[in-house]
Amino acid sequence: MKVFVDTAPVMEKPLAARAGLGWQGKHTNLVSRQHGSWLFLGAIYTTLALKPDSPHPDRCGRCTACQTACPTNAFPAPYTLDARRCISYLTIEHKGPIPHEFRAAIGNRVYGCDDCLAVCPWNKFALASREAAFAPRAELTAPLLADLLALDDATFRTIFAGSPIKRTGRDRFLRNVLIAAGNSADPLLAPPVMRLLNDPAPGARRGGLGGKPTA
C-alpha cells in the first residue's frame, strides 16, 4: 500500500471523480457538493479488491465564473486548462523567467493564484478546517514585499519550513516577489530591488519590474 497527498505524479483529480467524491469542474479541479473546491485530495494505492462508488454527475451547469475570473485567460475552453498561462503554474512550477505578457496580470501574487477556485459557487457549502496544520501562520498571513525581498537563503528556509513554498526555492520565489514589487509601483521598494541586481540567484537578477526585466 502507498499513500500520496500531492507528493507524486498521481492523477488525483480524475481518480477522485471516478471514486464519486465529486466532479472535475470547468476549472479542471475537483468540486464537491459538501466541500466545494477548497480541498486536499489524498490517494491510497492498494491491491485490495474494493467496490467502486458511482461517479458523481457534473453540476457546473451553465456557470462560467471560473472561466471569466482567470487573470491570464488560461482556459481556452470549459474543462480545459492551458497551464502555460496559469499563474499557479508560472509562480510555483515554472523554472525559468516568467513571460512578460503575464507579469502585469500576476499583480501581487507571489505563490499561486486560485481565483478560479475562489469564485466557485459551490464553496458556499465549504467549512473551515479544524486541522491545526491547515491554520494560517501569522508570519505568512500578510507579509510585506520589502521583507520578502530581503530574504537570504537561510532565512527563506527557516520561515517556510513545513510549507509547500519551501519546495519552490528562494530563487523562484524572489523572481515572483520582484514581479509583485514592480507591479506595486511603490518607490520605497526600489532600494531592496536594486540590491538584488547583484544577487547570486539568477531568478532574483532576472525577476522583473513593471513587466520588464531588471537586468
C-alpha positions as CSV (number, residue, x, y, z in Angstrom):
1,M,0.0,0.0,0.0
2,K,1.2,3.5,-0.8
3,V,-0.3,6.9,0.2
4,F,0.0,10.1,-1.7
5,V,-1.1,13.7,-1.0
6,D,0.4,15.8,-3.8
7,T,3.7,14.1,-3.3
8,A,3.9,12.0,-6.6
9,P,2.8,12.2,-10.2
10,V,-0.6,10.7,-9.3
11,M,-3.8,11.8,-11.2
12,E,-5.7,12.5,-8.0
13,K,-8.5,14.6,-9.7
14,P,-9.8,12.1,-12.3
15,L,-9.3,9.3,-9.7
16,A,-11.4,11.2,-7.1
17,A,-14.1,11.9,-9.7
18,R,-14.3,8.2,-10.6
19,A,-14.5,7.4,-6.9
20,G,-17.6,9.6,-6.6
21,L,-16.0,12.3,-4.4
22,G,-17.1,15.0,-6.8
23,W,-16.7,16.1,-10.4
24,Q,-13.9,17.9,-12.3
25,G,-15.3,21.4,-12.8
26,K,-14.8,23.8,-15.7
27,H,-11.6,24.9,-13.9
28,T,-10.4,21.3,-14.1
29,N,-10.3,21.0,-10.3
30,L,-12.4,18.7,-8.3
31,V,-15.7,20.1,-6.9
32,S,-17.6,18.5,-4.0
33,R,-21.2,19.3,-3.1
34,Q,-20.2,19.1,0.5
35,H,-16.8,20.8,0.5
36,G,-16.8,23.0,-2.6
37,S,-13.4,23.2,-4.4
38,W,-11.3,24.1,-1.3
39,L,-10.0,20.7,-0.5
40,F,-6.9,18.4,-0.5
41,L,-7.0,15.1,-2.3
42,G,-5.3,12.0,-0.9
43,A,-4.8,8.8,-2.8
44,I,-4.2,5.3,-1.4
45,Y,-2.8,2.7,-3.8
46,T,-3.7,-0.8,-2.7
47,T,-4.1,-4.3,-4.0
48,L,-7.3,-4.8,-2.1
49,A,-10.4,-5.5,-4.2
50,L,-12.7,-2.6,-3.3
51,K,-16.2,-2.0,-4.6
52,P,-16.1,1.3,-6.6
53,D,-18.6,4.1,-6.0
54,S,-20.6,5.6,-8.8
55,P,-19.1,8.7,-10.4
56,H,-20.7,12.0,-9.4
57,P,-22.7,13.9,-12.0
58,D,-21.3,17.2,-13.3
59,R,-23.2,20.1,-11.6
60,C,-21.4,23.1,-13.1
61,G,-24.4,23.8,-15.3
62,R,-24.1,27.0,-17.3
63,C,-21.9,28.7,-14.7
64,T,-18.7,30.2,-16.2
65,A,-17.5,32.1,-13.1
66,C,-14.1,30.4,-13.0
67,Q,-13.6,31.0,-16.7
68,T,-14.1,34.7,-16.6
69,A,-12.2,35.2,-13.3
70,C,-8.9,33.9,-14.7
71,P,-6.5,36.9,-14.9
72,T,-4.5,35.3,-17.8
73,N,-7.3,33.6,-19.8
74,A,-5.8,30.2,-19.1
75,F,-9.0,28.4,-20.0
76,P,-9.3,28.1,-23.8
77,A,-12.5,26.1,-23.3
78,P,-14.5,24.8,-20.4
79,Y,-12.8,21.8,-18.7
80,T,-9.6,22.7,-20.5
81,L,-6.6,24.4,-18.8
82,D,-3.6,25.8,-20.6
83,A,-1.0,25.5,-17.8
84,R,1.4,27.7,-19.7
85,R,-0.9,30.7,-18.9
86,C,-1.8,29.6,-15.4
87,I,-0.4,31.9,-12.6
88,S,-0.3,29.0,-10.2
89,Y,1.9,27.0,-12.6
90,L,4.0,30.1,-13.5
91,T,4.7,31.1,-9.9
92,I,5.2,27.6,-8.5
93,E,6.3,25.1,-11.1
94,H,7.8,27.1,-13.9
95,K,11.6,27.2,-13.5
96,G,12.6,29.9,-16.0
97,P,11.7,33.6,-16.3
98,I,8.0,34.3,-16.4
99,P,7.0,35.6,-19.8
100,H,6.5,39.4,-19.9
101,E,2.9,39.1,-21.3
102,F,1.8,37.6,-18.0
103,R,3.7,39.8,-15.5
104,A,1.1,42.6,-15.1
105,A,-1.7,40.1,-14.6
106,I,0.2,38.4,-11.8
107,G,-0.4,41.5,-9.7
108,N,0.8,41.0,-6.1
109,R,0.6,37.2,-6.2
110,V,3.9,35.6,-5.1
111,Y,2.8,32.0,-4.8
112,G,-0.2,30.6,-6.7
113,C,-3.5,32.2,-7.7
114,D,-6.7,30.2,-7.1
115,D,-9.0,32.9,-8.4
116,C,-10.9,30.2,-10.3
117,L,-11.5,28.3,-7.1
118,A,-12.4,31.4,-5.0
119,V,-15.3,32.3,-7.3
120,C,-16.8,28.8,-7.5
121,P,-20.4,29.0,-6.1
122,W,-20.1,25.5,-4.6
123,N,-17.7,27.0,-2.0
124,K,-20.7,28.4,-0.1
125,F,-21.0,24.9,1.4
126,A,-17.3,24.7,2.4
127,L,-16.5,24.8,6.1
128,A,-13.2,25.9,7.6
129,S,-10.9,23.1,8.5
130,R,-10.4,22.2,12.2
131,E,-7.0,20.7,11.4
132,A,-4.3,22.8,13.2
133,A,-1.8,22.1,10.4
134,F,-4.1,24.0,7.9
135,A,-4.5,27.1,10.1
136,P,-2.7,30.2,8.6
137,R,0.6,31.0,10.2
138,A,0.8,34.6,11.4
139,E,4.1,35.4,9.7
140,L,2.7,34.2,6.4
141,T,-0.8,35.8,6.5
142,A,0.1,39.2,5.0
143,P,3.9,39.5,4.5
144,L,5.3,42.8,3.3
145,L,7.1,42.7,-0.1
146,A,10.0,44.6,1.4
147,D,10.5,41.8,4.0
148,L,10.3,39.1,1.3
149,L,12.8,40.9,-0.9
150,A,15.3,40.8,2.0
151,L,15.2,37.1,2.5
152,D,18.5,35.3,2.2
153,D,18.5,31.5,1.6
154,A,18.9,30.5,5.2
155,T,16.1,32.8,6.3
156,F,13.8,31.7,3.5
157,R,14.3,28.1,4.6
158,T,13.6,28.9,8.2
159,I,10.4,30.9,7.6
160,F,8.9,28.5,5.1
161,A,9.9,25.3,6.8
162,G,6.9,23.0,6.8
163,S,5.3,25.0,4.0
164,P,5.0,23.9,0.3
165,I,6.5,27.3,-0.6
166,K,9.9,25.9,0.5
167,R,9.8,23.4,-2.4
168,T,9.8,26.3,-4.8
169,G,13.1,27.6,-3.5
170,R,14.3,31.1,-2.8
171,D,15.4,31.7,-6.5
172,R,12.0,31.2,-8.0
173,F,10.2,32.8,-5.0
174,L,12.2,36.0,-5.3
175,R,11.5,36.1,-9.0
176,N,7.8,36.2,-8.1
177,V,8.3,38.8,-5.4
178,L,10.2,41.1,-7.8
179,I,7.3,40.9,-10.3
180,A,4.9,41.8,-7.5
181,A,7.2,44.7,-6.4
182,G,7.3,46.0,-10.0
183,N,3.5,45.8,-10.3
184,S,3.1,47.7,-7.0
185,A,4.9,50.8,-8.4
186,D,6.0,51.5,-4.8
187,P,9.1,53.7,-5.0
188,L,10.1,52.6,-1.5
189,L,10.8,49.1,-2.9
190,A,13.4,50.4,-5.3
191,P,16.4,50.1,-2.9
192,P,15.8,46.4,-1.9
193,V,15.1,45.6,-5.6
194,M,18.3,47.3,-6.7
195,R,20.3,45.3,-4.1
196,L,19.1,42.1,-5.7
197,L,20.7,43.0,-9.1
198,N,23.9,41.6,-7.7
199,D,22.3,38.6,-6.0
200,P,23.9,35.2,-6.9
201,A,20.5,33.7,-7.7
202,P,19.7,34.1,-11.4
203,G,16.0,34.3,-10.7
204,A,16.5,37.3,-8.5
205,R,18.6,39.2,-11.0
206,R,16.0,38.5,-13.8
207,G,12.9,38.9,-11.8
208,G,11.3,41.9,-13.4
209,L,9.9,45.3,-12.6
210,G,6.8,46.7,-14.2
211,G,6.7,43.8,-16.6
212,K,10.3,44.4,-17.8
213,P,13.5,42.6,-16.9
214,T,15.6,44.2,-14.2
215,A,18.8,43.1,-15.8
